[in-house]
């Protein structure tokens, strides 16, 4: 959901006051982007760890 929001954000006209009232402030958008990037990092680490665990488990059974 956030990925799509940030993809569409560049196409939203900042001169349209009606739309801008509904969107977070620019400072909030920057903070959301930072949090979104951190979440993506956590997800990639989690997936890497899951891949490592499943590889270790399959090799340890005798």
CHARMM internal coordinates of N, CA and C (Angstrom, degrees):
IC EDIT
DIST 1 N 1 CA 1.4326
DIST 1 CA 1 C 1.5321
ANGL 1 N 1 CA 1 C 110.63
DIST 1 C 2 N 1.3351
ANGL 1 CA 1 C 2 N 116.89
DIHE 1 N 1 CA 1 C 2 N -45.92
DIST 2 N 2 CA 1.4648
ANGL 1 C 2 N 2 CA 119.49
DIHE 1 CA 1 C 2 N 2 CA 179.63
DIST 2 CA 2 C 1.5191
ANGL 2 N 2 CA 2 C 111.45
DIHE 1 C 2 N 2 CA 2 C -66.94
DIST 2 C 3 N 1.3235
ANGL 2 CA 2 C 3 N 116.18
DIHE 2 N 2 CA 2 C 3 N -36.31
DIST 3 N 3 CA 1.4638
ANGL 2 C 3 N 3 CA 119.45
DIHE 2 CA 2 C 3 N 3 CA 179.45
DIST 3 CA 3 C 1.5291
ANGL 3 N 3 CA 3 C 109.57
DIHE 2 C 3 N 3 CA 3 C -58.59
DIST 3 C 4 N 1.3077
ANGL 3 CA 3 C 4 N 115.94
DIHE 3 N 3 CA 3 C 4 N -47.56
DIST 4 N 4 CA 1.4600
ANGL 3 C 4 N 4 CA 120.49
DIHE 3 CA 3 C 4 N 4 CA -179.55
DIST 4 CA 4 C 1.5349
ANGL 4 N 4 CA 4 C 111.15
DIHE 3 C 4 N 4 CA 4 C -64.56
DIST 4 C 5 N 1.3251
ANGL 4 CA 4 C 5 N 116.54
DIHE 4 N 4 CA 4 C 5 N -39.87
DIST 5 N 5 CA 1.4667
ANGL 4 C 5 N 5 CA 120.93
DIHE 4 CA 4 C 5 N 5 CA 178.79
DIST 5 CA 5 C 1.5239
ANGL 5 N 5 CA 5 C 110.60
DIHE 4 C 5 N 5 CA 5 C -58.27
DIST 5 C 6 N 1.3246
ANGL 5 CA 5 C 6 N 117.12
DIHE 5 N 5 CA 5 C 6 N -47.20
DIST 6 N 6 CA 1.4598
ANGL 5 C 6 N 6 CA 119.93
DIHE 5 CA 5 C 6 N 6 CA -177.96
DIST 6 CA 6 C 1.5278
ANGL 6 N 6 CA 6 C 111.78
DIHE 5 C 6 N 6 CA 6 C -71.60
DIST 6 C 7 N 1.3358
ANGL 6 CA 6 C 7 N 117.13
DIHE 6 N 6 CA 6 C 7 N -28.39
DIST 7 N 7 CA 1.4613
ANGL 6 C 7 N 7 CA 119.28
DIHE 6 CA 6 C 7 N 7 CA 174.98
DIST 7 CA 7 C 1.5295
ANGL 7 N 7 CA 7 C 110.50
DIHE 6 C 7 N 7 CA 7 C -67.24
DIST 7 C 8 N 1.3206
ANGL 7 CA 7 C 8 N 116.43
DIHE 7 N 7 CA 7 C 8 N -40.08
DIST 8 N 8 CA 1.4653
ANGL 7 C 8 N 8 CA 120.61
DIHE 7 CA 7 C 8 N 8 CA -177.73
DIST 8 CA 8 C 1.5232
ANGL 8 N 8 CA 8 C 113.46
DIHE 7 C 8 N 8 CA 8 C -80.90
DIST 8 C 9 N 1.3072
ANGL 8 CA 8 C 9 N 117.36
DIHE 8 N 8 CA 8 C 9 N -22.00
DIST 9 N 9 CA 1.4615
ANGL 8 C 9 N 9 CA 121.50
DIHE 8 CA 8 C 9 N 9 CA -175.18
DIST 9 CA 9 C 1.5279
ANGL 9 N 9 CA 9 C 112.67
DIHE 8 C 9 N 9 CA 9 C -58.20
DIST 9 C 10 N 1.3156
ANGL 9 CA 9 C 10 N 117.26
DIHE 9 N 9 CA 9 C 10 N -34.64
DIST 10 N 10 CA 1.4660
ANGL 9 C 10 N 10 CA 119.40
DIHE 9 CA 9 C 10 N 10 CA -178.68
DIST 10 CA 10 C 1.5281
ANGL 10 N 10 CA 10 C 112.46
DIHE 9 C 10 N 10 CA 10 C -69.72
DIST 10 C 11 N 1.3365
ANGL 10 CA 10 C 11 N 118.01
DIHE 10 N 10 CA 10 C 11 N -18.54
DIST 11 N 11 CA 1.4571
ANGL 10 C 11 N 11 CA 121.30
DIHE 10 CA 10 C 11 N 11 CA -178.61
DIST 11 CA 11 C 1.5278
ANGL 11 N 11 CA 11 C 113.17
DIHE 10 C 11 N 11 CA 11 C -95.88
DIST 11 C 12 N 1.3162
ANGL 11 CA 11 C 12 N 116.42
DIHE 11 N 11 CA 11 C 12 N -6.33
DIST 12 N 12 CA 1.4626
ANGL 11 C 12 N 12 CA 120.22
DIHE 11 CA 11 C 12 N 12 CA -178.92
DIST 12 CA 12 C 1.5229
ANGL 12 N 12 CA 12 C 108.73
DIHE 11 C 12 N 12 CA 12 C -82.11
DIST 12 C 13 N 1.3118
ANGL 12 CA 12 C 13 N 116.01
DIHE 12 N 12 CA 12 C 13 N 128.33
DIST 13 N 13 CA 1.4599
ANGL 12 C 13 N 13 CA 120.94
DIHE 12 CA 12 C 13 N 13 CA -178.44
DIST 13 CA 13 C 1.5171
ANGL 13 N 13 CA 13 C 111.76
DIHE 12 C 13 N 13 CA 13 C -74.01
DIST 13 C 14 N 1.3303
ANGL 13 CA 13 C 14 N 116.15
DIHE 13 N 13 CA 13 C 14 N 121.27
DIST 14 N 14 CA 1.4645
ANGL 13 C 14 N 14 CA 120.29
DIHE 13 CA 13 C 14 N 14 CA -179.25
DIST 14 CA 14 C 1.5277
ANGL 14 N 14 CA 14 C 111.83
DIHE 13 C 14 N 14 CA 14 C -73.81
DIST 14 C 15 N 1.3180
ANGL 14 CA 14 C 15 N 117.62
DIHE 14 N 14 CA 14 C 15 N -13.65
DIST 15 N 15 CA 1.4569
ANGL 14 C 15 N 15 CA 119.77
DIHE 14 CA 14 C 15 N 15 CA 179.91
DIST 15 CA 15 C 1.5337
ANGL 15 N 15 CA 15 C 111.78
DIHE 14 C 15 N 15 CA 15 C -82.75
DIST 15 C 16 N 1.3211
ANGL 15 CA 15 C 16 N 117.73
DIHE 15 N 15 CA 15 C 16 N -9.85
DIST 16 N 16 CA 1.4635
ANGL 15 C 16 N 16 CA 121.49
DIHE 15 CA 15 C 16 N 16 CA 178.21
DIST 16 CA 16 C 1.5316
ANGL 16 N 16 CA 16 C 109.34
DIHE 15 C 16 N 16 CA 16 C -86.00
DIST 16 C 17 N 1.3200
ANGL 16 CA 16 C 17 N 116.15
DIHE 16 N 16 CA 16 C 17 N 100.26
DIST 17 N 17 CA 1.4707
ANGL 16 C 17 N 17 CA 121.71
DIHE 16 CA 16 C 17 N 17 CA -175.67
DIST 17 CA 17 C 1.5221
ANGL 17 N 17 CA 17 C 112.87
DIHE 16 C 17 N 17 CA 17 C -62.76
DIST 17 C 18 N 1.3343
ANGL 17 CA 17 C 18 N 117.19
DIHE 17 N 17 CA 17 C 18 N -34.16
DIST 18 N 18 CA 1.4662
ANGL 17 C 18 N 18 CA 119.95
DIHE 17 CA 17 C 18 N 18 CA -178.99
DIST 18 CA 18 C 1.5277
ANGL 18 N 18 CA 18 C 111.19
DIHE 17 C 18 N 18 CA 18 C -63.79
DIST 18 C 19 N 1.3093
ANGL 18 CA 18 C 19 N 116.66
DIHE 18 N 18 CA 18 C 19 N -40.18
DIST 19 N 19 CA 1.4658
ANGL 18 C 19 N 19 CA 120.43
DIHE 18 CA 18 C 19 N 19 CA 178.87
DIST 19 CA 19 C 1.5233
ANGL 19 N 19 CA 19 C 110.42
DIHE 18 C 19 N 19 CA 19 C -73.48
DIST 19 C 20 N 1.3145
ANGL 19 CA 19 C 20 N 116.83
DIHE 19 N 19 CA 19 C 20 N -41.39
DIST 20 N 20 CA 1.4659
ANGL 19 C 20 N 20 CA 120.33
DIHE 19 CA 19 C 20 N 20 CA -177.43
DIST 20 CA 20 C 1.5303
ANGL 20 N 20 CA 20 C 112.41
DIHE 19 C 20 N 20 CA 20 C -63.97
DIST 20 C 21 N 1.3280
ANGL 20 CA 20 C 21 N 117.03
DIHE 20 N 20 CA 20 C 21 N -27.13
DIST 21 N 21 CA 1.4622
ANGL 20 C 21 N 21 CA 119.99
DIHE 20 CA 20 C 21 N 21 CA 176.65
DIST 21 CA 21 C 1.5241
ANGL 21 N 21 CA 21 C 111.73
DIHE 20 C 21 N 21 CA 21 C -65.24
DIST 21 C 22 N 1.3206
ANGL 21 CA 21 C 22 N 116.57
DIHE 21 N 21 CA 21 C 22 N -28.74
DIST 22 N 22 CA 1.4621
ANGL 21 C 22 N 22 CA 121.61
DIHE 21 CA 21 C 22 N 22 CA -176.71
DIST 22 CA 22 C 1.5253
ANGL 22 N 22 CA 22 C 113.00
DIHE 21 C 22 N 22 CA 22 C -87.65
DIST 22 C 23 N 1.3096
ANGL 22 CA 22 C 23 N 116.91
DIHE 22 N 22 CA 22 C 23 N -18.97
DIST 23 N 23 CA 1.4658
ANGL 22 C 23 N 23 CA 121.18
DIHE 22 CA 22 C 23 N 23 CA -176.44
DIST 23 CA 23 C 1.5238
ANGL 23 N 23 CA 23 C 111.34
DIHE 22 C 23 N 23 CA 23 C -93.50
DIST 23 C 24 N 1.3271
ANGL 23 CA 23 C 24 N 116.19
DIHE 23 N 23 CA 23 C 24 N 155.78
DIST 24 N 24 CA 1.4713
ANGL 23 C 24 N 24 CA 118.99
DIHE 23 CA 23 C 24 N 24 CA 174.69
DIST 24 CA 24 C 1.5305
ANGL 24 N 24 CA 24 C 110.58
DIHE 23 C 24 N 24 CA 24 C -63.59
DIST 24 C 25 N 1.3092
ANGL 24 CA 24 C 25 N 115.82
DIHE 24 N 24 CA 24 C 25 N 157.73
DIST 25 N 25 CA 1.4636
ANGL 24 C 25 N 25 CA 121.41
DIHE 24 CA 24 C 25 N 25 CA 177.90
DIST 25 CA 25 C 1.5293
ANGL 25 N 25 CA 25 C 109.83
DIHE 24 C 25 N 25 CA 25 C -64.35
DIST 25 C 26 N 1.3404
ANGL 25 CA 25 C 26 N 118.01
DIHE 25 N 25 CA 25 C 26 N 156.43
DIST 26 N 26 CA 1.4671
ANGL 25 C 26 N 26 CA 120.27
DIHE 25 CA 25 C 26 N 26 CA 179.39
DIST 26 CA 26 C 1.5293
ANGL 26 N 26 CA 26 C 113.53
DIHE 25 C 26 N 26 CA 26 C -54.85
DIST 26 C 27 N 1.3171
ANGL 26 CA 26 C 27 N 117.70
DIHE 26 N 26 CA 26 C 27 N -37.79
DIST 27 N 27 CA 1.4717
ANGL 26 C 27 N 27 CA 120.00
DIHE 26 CA 26 C 27 N 27 CA 177.88
DIST 27 CA 27 C 1.5267
ANGL 27 N 27 CA 27 C 110.71
DIHE 26 C 27 N 27 CA 27 C -64.59
DIST 27 C 28 N 1.3205
ANGL 27 CA 27 C 28 N 116.60
DIHE 27 N 27 CA 27 C 28 N -38.23
DIST 28 N 28 CA 1.4640
ANGL 27 C 28 N 28 CA 120.54
DIHE 27 CA 27 C 28 N 28 CA 177.92
DIST 28 CA 28 C 1.5244
ANGL 28 N 28 CA 28 C 110.37
DIHE 27 C 28 N 28 CA 28 C -67.63
DIST 28 C 29 N 1.3357
ANGL 28 CA 28 C 29 N 117.11
DIHE 28 N 28 CA 28 C 29 N -36.65
DIST 29 N 29 CA 1.4649
ANGL 28 C 29 N 29 CA 120.21
DIHE 28 CA 28 C 29 N 29 CA 177.06
DIST 29 CA 29 C 1.5234
ANGL 29 N 29 CA 29 C 111.29
DIHE 28 C 29 N 29 CA 29 C -62.45
DIST 29 C 30 N 1.3260
ANGL 29 CA 29 C 30 N 116.61
DIHE 29 N 29 CA 29 C 30 N -40.01
DIST 30 N 30 CA 1.4675
ANGL 29 C 30 N 30 CA 119.95
DIHE 29 CA 29 C 30 N 30 CA 178.25
DIST 30 CA 30 C 1.5195
ANGL 30 N 30 CA 30 C 110.58
DIHE 29 C 30 N 30 CA 30 C -63.02
DIST 30 C 31 N 1.3242
ANGL 30 CA 30 C 31 N 116.41
DIHE 30 N 30 CA 30 C 31 N -43.20
DIST 31 N 31 CA 1.4696
ANGL 30 C 31 N 31 CA 120.77
DIHE 30 CA 30 C 31 N 31 CA 179.43
DIST 31 CA 31 C 1.5284
ANGL 31 N 31 CA 31 C 110.42
DIHE 30 C 31 N 31 CA 31 C -65.81
DIST 31 C 32 N 1.3310
ANGL 31 CA 31 C 32 N 116.92
DIHE 31 N 31 CA 31 C 32 N -41.13
DIST 32 N 32 CA 1.4623
ANGL 31 C 32 N 32 CA 120.61
DIHE 31 CA 31 C 32 N 32 CA 177.51
DIST 32 CA 32 C 1.5205
ANGL 32 N 32 CA 32 C 111.24
DIHE 31 C 32 N 32 CA 32 C -61.86
DIST 32 C 33 N 1.3226
ANGL 32 CA 32 C 33 N 116.59
DIHE 32 N 32 CA 32 C 33 N -39.52
DIST 33 N 33 CA 1.4562
ANGL 32 C 33 N 33 CA 120.34
DIHE 32 CA 32 C 33 N 33 CA 179.05
DIST 33 CA 33 C 1.5241
ANGL 33 N 33 CA 33 C 110.93
DIHE 32 C 33 N 33 CA 33 C -64.10
DIST 33 C 34 N 1.3145
ANGL 33 CA 33 C 34 N 117.46
DIHE 33 N 33 CA 33 C 34 N -42.70
DIST 34 N 34 CA 1.4682
ANGL 33 C 34 N 34 CA 121.35
DIHE 33 CA 33 C 34 N 34 CA 177.68
DIST 34 CA 34 C 1.5263
ANGL 34 N 34 CA 34 C 110.10
DIHE 33 C 34 N 34 CA 34 C -61.71
DIST 34 C 35 N 1.3190
ANGL 34 CA 34 C 35 N 116.91
DIHE 34 N 34 CA 34 C 35 N -45.76
DIST 35 N 35 CA 1.4630
ANGL 34 C 35 N 35 CA 120.82
DIHE 34 CA 34 C 35 N 35 CA 179.28
DIST 35 CA 35 C 1.5256
ANGL 35 N 35 CA 35 C 111.39
DIHE 34 C 35 N 35 CA 35 C -63.86
DIST 35 C 36 N 1.3306
ANGL 35 CA 35 C 36 N 116.72
DIHE 35 N 35 CA 35 C 36 N -38.99
DIST 36 N 36 CA 1.4673
ANGL 35 C 36 N 36 CA 121.09
DIHE 35 CA 35 C 36 N 36 CA 177.84
DIST 36 CA 36 C 1.5288
ANGL 36 N 36 CA 36 C 110.77
DIHE 35 C 36 N 36 CA 36 C -63.21
DIST 36 C 37 N 1.3179
ANGL 36 CA 36 C 37 N 117.73
DIHE 36 N 36 CA 36 C 37 N -42.71
DIST 37 N 37 CA 1.4625
ANGL 36 C 37 N 37 CA 120.99
DIHE 36 CA 36 C 37 N 37 CA 178.38
DIST 37 CA 37 C 1.5253
ANGL 37 N 37 CA 37 C 111.09
DIHE 36 C 37 N 37 CA 37 C -64.65
DIST 37 C 38 N 1.3298
ANGL 37 CA 37 C 38 N 117.46
DIHE 37 N 37 CA 37 C 38 N -39.02
DIST 38 N 38 CA 1.4622
ANGL 37 C 38 N 38 CA 120.70
DIHE 37 CA 37 C 38 N 38 CA 177.03
DIST 38 CA 38 C 1.5226
ANGL 38 N 38 CA 38 C 110.67
DIHE 37 C 38 N 38 CA 38 C -64.77
DIST 38 C 39 N 1.3158
ANGL 38 CA 38 C 39 N 117.07
DIHE 38 N 38 CA 38 C 39 N -39.82
DIST 39 N 39 CA 1.4567
ANGL 38 C 39 N 39 CA 121.24
DIHE 38 CA 38 C 39 N 39 CA 178.09
DIST 39 CA 39 C 1.5230
ANGL 39 N 39 CA 39 C 110.88
DIHE 38 C 39 N 39 CA 39 C -63.07
DIST 39 C 40 N 1.3267
ANGL 39 CA 39 C 40 N 117.01
DIHE 39 N 39 CA 39 C 40 N -41.64
DIST 40 N 40 CA 1.4674
ANGL 39 C 40 N 40 CA 120.30
DIHE 39 CA 39 C 40 N 40 CA 177.57
DIST 40 CA 40 C 1.5199
ANGL 40 N 40 CA 40 C 110.90
DIHE 39 C 40 N 40 CA 40 C -62.55
DIST 40 C 41 N 1.3328
ANGL 40 CA 40 C 41 N 117.50
DIHE 40 N 40 CA 40 C 41 N -39.53
DIST 41 N 41 CA 1.4642
ANGL 40 C 41 N 41 CA 121.08
DIHE 40 CA 40 C 41 N 41 CA 177.47
DIST 41 CA 41 C 1.5233
ANGL 41 N 41 CA 41 C 110.75
DIHE 40 C 41 N 41 CA 41 C -62.77
DIST 41 C 42 N 1.3204
ANGL 41 CA 41 C 42 N 116.59
DIHE 41 N 41 CA 41 C 42 N -43.94
DIST 42 N 42 CA 1.4650
ANGL 41 C 42 N 42 CA 121.06
DIHE 41 CA 41 C 42 N 42 CA 179.68
DIST 42 CA 42 C 1.5230
ANGL 42 N 42 CA 42 C 110.31
DIHE 41 C 42 N 42 CA 42 C -63.24
DIST 42 C 43 N 1.3215
ANGL 42 CA 42 C 43 N 117.09
DIHE 42 N 42 CA 42 C 43 N -42.45
DIST 43 N 43 CA 1.4602
ANGL 42 C 43 N 43 CA 120.69
DIHE 42 CA 42 C 43 N 43 CA 179.35
DIST 43 CA 43 C 1.5233
ANGL 43 N 43 CA 43 C 111.31
DIHE 42 C 43 N 43 CA 43 C -62.72
DIST 43 C 44 N 1.3317
ANGL 43 CA 43 C 44 N 117.62
DIHE 43 N 43 CA 43 C 44 N -41.62
DIST 44 N 44 CA 1.4606
ANGL 43 C 44 N 44 CA 119.74
DIHE 43 CA 43 C 44 N 44 CA -178.97
DIST 44 CA 44 C 1.5247
ANGL 44 N 44 CA 44 C 111.05
DIHE 43 C 44 N 44 CA 44 C -68.01
DIST 44 C 45 N 1.3184
ANGL 44 CA 44 C 45 N 117.84
DIHE 44 N 44 CA 44 C 45 N -37.57
DIST 45 N 45 CA 1.4669
ANGL 44 C 45 N 45 CA 120.98
DIHE 44 CA 44 C 45 N 45 CA 176.84
DIST 45 CA 45 C 1.5199
ANGL 45 N 45 CA 45 C 109.80
DIHE 44 C 45 N 45 CA 45 C -66.35
DIST 45 C 46 N 1.3198
ANGL 45 CA 45 C 46 N 116.77
DIHE 45 N 45 CA 45 C 46 N -42.54
DIST 46 N 46 CA 1.4606
ANGL 45 C 46 N 46 CA 121.21
DIHE 45 CA 45 C 46 N 46 CA 179.37
DIST 46 CA 46 C 1.5265
ANGL 46 N 46 CA 46 C 110.86
DIHE 45 C 46 N 46 CA 46 C -61.13
DIST 46 C 47 N 1.3242
ANGL 46 CA 46 C 47 N 116.86
DIHE 46 N 46 CA 46 C 47 N -44.12
DIST 47 N 47 CA 1.4659
ANGL 46 C 47 N 47 CA 120.60
DIHE 46 CA 46 C 47 N 47 CA 178.93
DIST 47 CA 47 C 1.5200
ANGL 47 N 47 CA 47 C 110.91
DIHE 46 C 47 N 47 CA 47 C -64.91
DIST 47 C 48 N 1.3192
ANGL 47 CA 47 C 48 N 116.96
DIHE 47 N 47 CA 47 C 48 N -39.38
DIST 48 N 48 CA 1.4650
ANGL 47 C 48 N 48 CA 120.35
DIHE 47 CA 47 C 48 N 48 CA 178.75
DIST 48 CA 48 C 1.5219
ANGL 48 N 48 CA 48 C 110.59
DIHE 47 C 48 N 48 CA 48 C -64.35
DIST 48 C 49 N 1.3186
ANGL 48 CA 48 C 49 N 116.67
DIHE 48 N 48 CA 48 C 49 N -41.81
DIST 49 N 49 CA 1.4633
ANGL 48 C 49 N 49 CA 120.29
DIHE 48 CA 48 C 49 N 49 CA 178.40
DIST 49 CA 49 C 1.5240
ANGL 49 N 49 CA 49 C 111.33
DIHE 48 C 49 N 49 CA 49 C -66.22
DIST 49 C 50 N 1.3095
ANGL 49 CA 49 C 50 N 117.83
DIHE 49 N 49 CA 49 C 50 N -38.38
DIST 50 N 50 CA 1.4582
ANGL 49 C 50 N 50 CA 121.00
DIHE 49 CA 49 C 50 N 50 CA 177.91
DIST 50 CA 50 C 1.5223
ANGL 50 N 50 CA 50 C 110.36
DIHE 49 C 50 N 50 CA 50 C -64.38
DIST 50 C 51 N 1.3238
ANGL 50 CA 50 C 51 N 116.84
DIHE 50 N 50 CA 50 C 51 N -39.44
DIST 51 N 51 CA 1.4573
ANGL 50 C 51 N 51 CA 120.42
DIHE 50 CA 50 C 51 N 51 CA 177.69
DIST 51 CA 51 C 1.5118
ANGL 51 N 51 CA 51 C 111.59
DIHE 50 C 51 N 51 CA 51 C -65.57
DIST 51 C 52 N 1.3234
ANGL 51 CA 51 C 52 N 117.12
DIHE 51 N 51 CA 51 C 52 N -38.77
DIST 52 N 52 CA 1.4562
ANGL 51 C 52 N 52 CA 122.07
DIHE 51 CA 51 C 52 N 52 CA 178.25
DIST 52 CA 52 C 1.5204
ANGL 52 N 52 CA 52 C 110.51
DIHE 51 C 52 N 52 CA 52 C -66.56
DIST 52 C 53 N 1.3217
ANGL 52 CA 52 C 53 N 117.40
DIHE 52 N 52 CA 52 C 53 N -42.68
DIST 53 N 53 CA 1.4669
ANGL 52 C 53 N 53 CA 121.42
DIHE 52 CA 52 C 53 N 53 CA -179.27
DIST 53 CA 53 C 1.5167
ANGL 53 N 53 CA 53 C 111.21
DIHE 52 C 53 N 53 CA 53 C -65.51
DIST 53 C 54 N 1.3184
ANGL 53 CA 53 C 54 N 118.30
DIHE 53 N 53 CA 53 C 54 N -42.75
DIST 54 N 54 CA 1.4606
ANGL 53 C 54 N 54 CA 120.04
DIHE 53 CA 53 C 54 N 54 CA -178.82
DIST 54 CA 54 C 1.5185
ANGL 54 N 54 CA 54 C 110.81
DIHE 53 C 54 N 54 CA 54 C -68.78
DIST 54 C 55 N 1.3250
ANGL 54 CA 54 C 55 N 118.31
DIHE 54 N 54 CA 54 C 55 N -32.80
DIST 55 N 55 CA 1.4576
ANGL 54 C 55 N 55 CA 121.80
DIHE 54 CA 54 C 55 N 55 CA 176.52
DIST 55 CA 55 C 1.5208
ANGL 55 N 55 CA 55 C 109.99
DIHE 54 C 55 N 55 CA 55 C -68.83
DIST 55 C 56 N 1.3212
ANGL 55 CA 55 C 56 N 117.54
DIHE 55 N 55 CA 55 C 56 N -41.55
DIST 56 N 56 CA 1.4618
ANGL 55 C 56 N 56 CA 122.04
DIHE 55 CA 55 C 56 N 56 CA 179.78
DIST 56 CA 56 C 1.5161
ANGL 56 N 56 CA 56 C 110.94
DIHE 55 C 56 N 56 CA 56 C -66.01
DIST 56 C 57 N 1.3133
ANGL 56 CA 56 C 57 N 117.24
DIHE 56 N 56 CA 56 C 57 N -41.04
DIST 57 N 57 CA 1.4545
ANGL 56 C 57 N 57 CA 121.30
DIHE 56 CA 56 C 57 N 57 CA -178.39
DIST 57 CA 57 C 1.5164
ANGL 57 N 57 CA 57 C 111.21
DIHE 56 C 57 N 57 CA 57 C -67.41
DIST 57 C 58 N 1.3137
ANGL 57 CA 57 C 58 N 118.29
DIHE 57 N 57 CA 57 C 58 N -40.43
DIST 58 N 58 CA 1.4601
ANGL 57 C 58 N 58 CA 120.42
DIHE 57 CA 57 C 58 N 58 CA -177.92
DIST 58 CA 58 C 1.5225
ANGL 58 N 58 CA 58 C 111.36
DIHE 57 C 58 N 58 CA 58 C -70.62
DIST 58 C 59 N 1.3097
ANGL 58 CA 58 C 59 N 117.96
DIHE 58 N 58 CA 58 C 59 N -29.03
DIST 59 N 59 CA 1.4590
ANGL 58 C 59 N 59 CA 121.07
DIHE 58 CA 58 C 59 N 59 CA 179.83
DIST 59 CA 59 C 1.5110
ANGL 59 N 59 CA 59 C 113.54
DIHE 58 C 59 N 59 CA 59 C -83.06
DIST 59 C 60 N 1.3296
ANGL 59 CA 59 C 60 N 118.89
DIHE 59 N 59 CA 59 C 60 N -17.89
DIST 60 N 60 CA 1.4598
ANGL 59 C 60 N 60 CA 120.84
DIHE 59 CA 59 C 60 N 60 CA -174.28
DIST 60 CA 60 C 1.5143
ANGL 60 N 60 CA 60 C 113.49
DIHE 59 C 60 N 60 CA 60 C -91.59
DIST 60 C 61 N 1.3238
ANGL 60 CA 60 C 61 N 119.06
DIHE 60 N 60 CA 60 C 61 N -10.95
DIST 61 N 61 CA 1.4607
ANGL 60 C 61 N 61 CA 120.20
DIHE 60 CA 60 C 61 N 61 CA -179.91
DIST 61 CA 61 C 1.5143
ANGL 61 N 61 CA 61 C 110.12
DIHE 60 C 61 N 61 CA 61 C -79.97
DIST 61 C 62 N 1.3177
ANGL 61 CA 61 C 62 N 115.74
DIHE 61 N 61 CA 61 C 62 N 136.84
DIST 62 N 62 CA 1.4666
ANGL 61 C 62 N 62 CA 119.93
DIHE 61 CA 61 C 62 N 62 CA -178.64
DIST 62 CA 62 C 1.4911
ANGL 62 N 62 CA 62 C 111.11
DIHE 61 C 62 N 62 CA 62 C -116.72
END
COOR INIT
IC SEED 1 N 1 CA 1 C
IC BUILD
